[in-house]
Amino acid sequence: MKKHIFLIITLLVSAVSLNVFGQLKSYPFEVVKSGKGKQSIVFIPGFASSGDVWNETKANFEKEFTCYTLTMAGFTGVEPQINATFRSWEIEIVNYIKANSIEKPIIIGHSMGGGLALAIASDYPDLVAKIIVVDAVPCLSAMRNPKFKSVENNDCSVLVNQMMAMSNYQFYEMQKATMPSLLQDATKLDMVVDWSVKSDRKTFAEVFCDFSNTDLREKISAVTCPSLILLESYFVNLKSAIDDQYKNLKTANFQYATKGLHFIMYDDKEWYVAQLNSFIKS
């Protein structure tokens, strides 16, 4: 009898362990799956943005594609996870794609999400079919400082302490003042500011600091898939700097928006959708 009881307990413990560790793996993002199709698209939003930034974009593809839309942990009210870094997020997105048998997805990323798309296609060139980078460059800090070099063990404590010391009102005012330089569509401003305000302040500071120390300029030479690079209209004035940033990406197709700012999906909708349709469905 005792042997039977021991066997039952062992089986129950094994079942619980499989459930916890096998089925409920925790990823540093939330995922919304929608649409239906053999080809999949993975959408990665930008810094402190919700996956909702892709709602209008997805509507154009959900009839023919299976869509996986991420919102990163700590952003827009999603529960934060400790030690958030650009690299750890890249690895976990790849792990999610592999664990869910998402075969050769198209990856679309905006801003920092575009950086993640570049990093994934560089480090795992056989994993993806195509990438679309929406208003991002391989090394953001080098746009401000051409001599920039990333450093190991970058200390983000100063920025984290500054951000944590701000009152909610001060942080809101900072985001409210910053966003009009990134988004021309006034009807979306409150929503995008609200995404930032709802983000975990420590994650906000740590990831911003880490991404600012990220340099993918050499790494992108490993990208083999077709790559569409959509850039805001002002960047055409910085074309030489953009070309230098992307000189190692041999598969790049550069297109500059006709109007608007950083949130191209809102500020130049028709042009943006036309570019995606042409590239994805070709």
C-alpha positions as CSV (number, residue, x, y, z in Angstrom):
1,M,0.0,0.0,0.0
2,K,2.8,2.4,1.0
3,K,4.5,1.7,-2.3
4,H,1.3,2.6,-4.3
5,I,1.0,5.8,-2.3
6,F,4.6,6.7,-3.0
7,L,4.2,6.0,-6.7
8,I,1.1,8.2,-6.9
9,I,2.8,11.1,-5.2
10,T,5.8,10.7,-7.5
11,L,3.6,10.8,-10.6
12,L,1.7,13.8,-9.3
13,V,4.9,15.7,-8.6
14,S,6.2,14.8,-12.0
15,A,3.0,16.0,-13.6
16,V,3.1,19.3,-11.7
17,S,6.7,19.8,-12.7
18,L,6.0,19.2,-16.3
19,N,3.1,21.7,-16.2
20,V,5.2,24.4,-14.5
21,F,8.4,24.0,-16.3
22,G,7.3,22.5,-19.7
23,Q,4.1,24.4,-20.5
24,L,4.3,27.6,-18.5
25,K,7.7,28.9,-19.4
26,S,7.8,32.6,-18.7
27,Y,9.0,35.0,-21.4
28,P,9.8,38.7,-21.0
29,F,6.9,39.7,-23.1
30,E,3.2,39.2,-23.6
31,V,2.0,37.7,-26.9
32,V,-1.3,38.2,-28.7
33,K,-1.8,35.6,-31.5
34,S,-4.3,36.5,-34.3
35,G,-5.0,35.8,-37.9
36,K,-4.6,32.6,-39.9
37,G,-2.1,31.6,-42.4
38,K,0.9,29.3,-43.0
39,Q,3.3,32.2,-43.1
40,S,3.7,34.0,-39.7
41,I,4.6,37.6,-38.9
42,V,6.1,38.6,-35.5
43,F,5.5,42.2,-34.5
44,I,7.9,43.8,-32.0
45,P,7.0,47.3,-30.7
46,G,9.4,50.1,-29.9
47,F,10.7,51.4,-26.6
48,A,8.0,51.8,-24.0
49,S,5.3,51.0,-26.6
50,S,2.4,48.7,-26.5
51,G,1.8,45.9,-29.1
52,D,-1.3,47.9,-29.9
53,V,0.9,50.1,-32.0
54,W,0.5,47.4,-34.6
55,N,-3.3,47.2,-34.6
56,E,-3.9,49.0,-37.9
57,T,-0.9,47.2,-39.5
58,K,-2.1,43.8,-38.5
59,A,-5.6,44.4,-40.0
60,N,-4.0,44.4,-43.4
61,F,-2.4,40.9,-43.0
62,E,-4.5,38.8,-40.6
63,K,-6.6,37.2,-43.4
64,E,-3.5,35.7,-44.9
65,F,-0.9,35.5,-42.1
66,T,-0.7,34.3,-38.5
67,C,0.4,37.3,-36.4
68,Y,2.3,37.2,-33.1
69,T,2.3,40.6,-31.5
70,L,4.6,41.2,-28.5
71,T,4.5,43.8,-25.7
72,M,7.8,43.7,-23.7
73,A,7.8,43.1,-19.9
74,G,7.8,46.3,-17.9
75,F,6.3,48.4,-20.7
76,T,2.7,49.8,-20.8
77,G,1.6,48.0,-17.7
78,V,3.0,44.6,-18.5
79,E,4.5,43.1,-15.3
80,P,8.3,43.8,-15.3
81,Q,11.0,41.1,-15.1
82,I,14.4,41.6,-13.4
83,N,17.6,42.2,-15.3
84,A,15.9,43.3,-18.6
85,T,18.5,43.8,-21.4
86,F,18.4,44.1,-25.1
87,R,20.3,40.9,-25.6
88,S,18.2,38.8,-23.1
89,W,15.1,40.0,-25.0
90,E,16.6,39.0,-28.3
91,I,17.4,35.5,-27.0
92,E,13.9,35.0,-25.5
93,I,12.1,36.1,-28.7
94,V,14.2,33.5,-30.5
95,N,13.4,30.9,-27.9
96,Y,9.7,31.7,-28.2
97,I,9.8,31.3,-32.0
98,K,11.6,28.0,-31.7
99,A,9.4,26.6,-28.9
100,N,6.2,27.4,-30.8
101,S,7.5,26.0,-34.1
102,I,7.0,29.3,-35.9
103,E,8.7,28.5,-39.2
104,K,10.6,31.2,-41.0
105,P,8.6,34.2,-39.7
106,I,8.7,37.7,-41.1
107,I,9.8,40.0,-38.2
108,I,8.6,43.6,-38.2
109,G,10.1,45.9,-35.5
110,H,9.6,49.6,-34.8
111,S,12.4,51.7,-33.2
112,M,14.1,49.5,-30.6
113,G,12.0,46.6,-32.0
114,G,13.6,47.2,-35.3
115,G,17.0,46.9,-33.5
116,L,15.8,43.5,-32.2
117,A,14.8,42.4,-35.7
118,L,18.3,43.3,-36.9
119,A,19.9,41.5,-34.0
120,I,17.8,38.3,-34.5
121,A,18.5,38.2,-38.2
122,S,22.2,38.7,-37.6
123,D,22.6,36.1,-34.9
124,Y,20.1,33.6,-36.3
125,P,20.2,34.1,-40.1
126,D,18.4,30.8,-40.8
127,L,15.5,31.6,-38.4
128,V,13.7,34.3,-40.4
129,A,12.3,34.8,-43.9
130,K,12.4,38.6,-44.0
131,I,12.7,41.6,-41.7
132,I,11.2,45.0,-41.8
133,V,12.8,47.7,-39.7
134,V,10.6,50.7,-39.0
135,D,12.7,53.8,-38.3
136,A,15.7,52.3,-36.5
137,V,19.4,52.3,-37.1
138,P,22.0,49.7,-36.0
139,C,23.6,52.1,-33.5
140,L,21.4,55.0,-32.3
141,S,24.2,56.6,-30.2
142,A,26.5,56.9,-33.2
143,M,23.9,59.1,-34.9
144,R,24.7,61.7,-32.2
145,N,28.3,60.8,-31.7
146,P,30.1,59.3,-34.8
147,K,33.0,58.2,-32.5
148,F,30.7,56.3,-30.2
149,K,31.9,52.9,-29.0
150,S,29.9,50.6,-26.8
151,V,31.4,49.5,-23.5
152,E,31.3,46.3,-21.6
153,N,29.5,46.3,-18.2
154,N,27.9,49.6,-18.9
155,D,26.8,51.3,-15.6
156,C,23.2,52.4,-15.9
157,S,22.8,53.2,-12.2
158,V,23.0,57.0,-12.7
159,L,20.1,57.1,-15.2
160,V,18.1,54.5,-13.2
161,N,18.5,56.7,-10.0
162,Q,17.5,59.8,-11.9
163,M,14.4,58.2,-13.4
164,M,13.4,56.6,-10.1
165,A,13.7,60.0,-8.3
166,M,11.2,61.7,-10.6
167,S,7.7,62.1,-9.4
168,N,4.9,60.7,-11.5
169,Y,4.0,64.2,-12.6
170,Q,7.5,65.1,-13.6
171,F,7.8,61.9,-15.6
172,Y,4.5,62.5,-17.3
173,E,5.5,66.1,-18.2
174,M,8.8,64.8,-19.6
175,Q,7.0,62.3,-21.8
176,K,4.4,64.8,-22.8
177,A,7.1,67.3,-23.9
178,T,9.1,64.6,-25.8
179,M,6.4,62.8,-27.8
180,P,5.5,65.6,-30.3
181,S,9.0,65.3,-31.6
182,L,8.3,61.7,-32.4
183,L,4.7,61.7,-33.5
184,Q,2.9,64.2,-35.7
185,D,-0.6,62.6,-35.5
186,A,-2.1,64.6,-32.6
187,T,-4.9,62.1,-32.2
188,K,-2.4,59.5,-31.0
189,L,-0.3,61.6,-28.7
190,D,-2.2,61.0,-25.5
191,M,-2.3,57.2,-26.1
192,V,1.5,57.0,-26.7
193,V,2.3,59.2,-23.7
194,D,0.1,56.9,-21.6
195,W,2.0,53.9,-22.7
196,S,5.2,55.5,-21.4
197,V,3.6,56.6,-18.1
198,K,2.3,53.1,-17.5
199,S,5.7,51.6,-18.0
200,D,7.8,50.4,-15.1
201,R,10.3,53.2,-14.4
202,K,13.3,50.9,-13.6
203,T,12.8,48.9,-16.8
204,F,12.4,52.1,-18.8
205,A,15.7,53.4,-17.5
206,E,17.7,50.2,-17.7
207,V,16.5,49.2,-21.2
208,F,17.0,52.8,-22.6
209,C,20.5,52.8,-21.2
210,D,21.3,49.3,-22.5
211,F,19.9,50.0,-26.0
212,S,21.9,53.3,-26.1
213,N,25.0,51.1,-25.6
214,T,24.1,48.7,-28.4
215,D,26.0,48.7,-31.6
216,L,24.9,46.3,-34.4
217,R,26.9,47.9,-37.3
218,E,29.4,45.1,-37.7
219,K,27.0,42.3,-36.7
220,I,24.5,43.0,-39.5
221,S,27.0,41.7,-42.1
222,A,25.6,38.2,-41.1
223,V,22.1,39.0,-42.2
224,T,21.1,37.0,-45.3
225,C,17.3,37.5,-45.5
226,P,15.6,40.3,-47.5
227,S,15.5,43.5,-45.3
228,L,13.2,46.4,-45.8
229,I,14.3,49.6,-43.9
230,L,11.6,52.2,-43.6
231,L,12.9,55.6,-42.3
232,E,11.1,58.8,-41.3
233,S,11.1,61.6,-43.9
234,Y,13.7,63.8,-42.1
235,F,16.3,61.1,-42.3
236,V,16.7,61.6,-46.0
237,N,18.7,64.7,-44.9
238,L,21.1,62.3,-43.0
239,K,21.3,59.8,-45.8
240,S,25.1,59.6,-45.8
241,A,25.1,58.8,-42.0
242,I,22.3,56.2,-42.6
243,D,24.2,54.6,-45.4
244,D,27.3,54.4,-43.3
245,Q,25.4,52.8,-40.4
246,Y,23.9,50.2,-42.7
247,K,26.9,49.6,-45.0
248,N,27.3,46.0,-43.8
249,L,23.7,45.1,-44.5
250,K,23.9,43.8,-48.0
251,T,20.2,42.8,-48.3
252,A,18.8,46.2,-47.4
253,N,16.1,48.0,-49.4
254,F,15.9,51.6,-48.1
255,Q,12.7,53.6,-48.3
256,Y,12.1,57.1,-46.8
257,A,8.6,58.2,-45.7
258,T,7.0,61.1,-47.5
259,K,6.0,62.9,-44.3
260,G,5.7,62.7,-40.6
261,L,8.0,61.6,-37.8
262,H,9.2,58.5,-35.9
263,F,5.8,56.7,-35.7
264,I,5.6,56.1,-39.4
265,M,2.6,53.7,-39.1
266,Y,0.6,56.7,-37.9
267,D,2.1,59.6,-39.7
268,D,2.4,58.3,-43.2
269,K,-0.2,55.4,-43.2
270,E,-0.9,54.9,-46.8
271,W,2.7,55.0,-47.9
272,Y,3.7,52.7,-45.0
273,V,1.1,50.1,-45.8
274,A,1.9,50.2,-49.5
275,Q,5.6,49.5,-48.6
276,L,4.7,46.6,-46.4
277,N,2.3,45.0,-48.8
278,S,4.8,45.2,-51.7
279,F,7.6,43.7,-49.6
280,I,5.7,41.1,-47.7
281,K,3.6,39.7,-50.5
282,S,6.3,39.8,-53.1
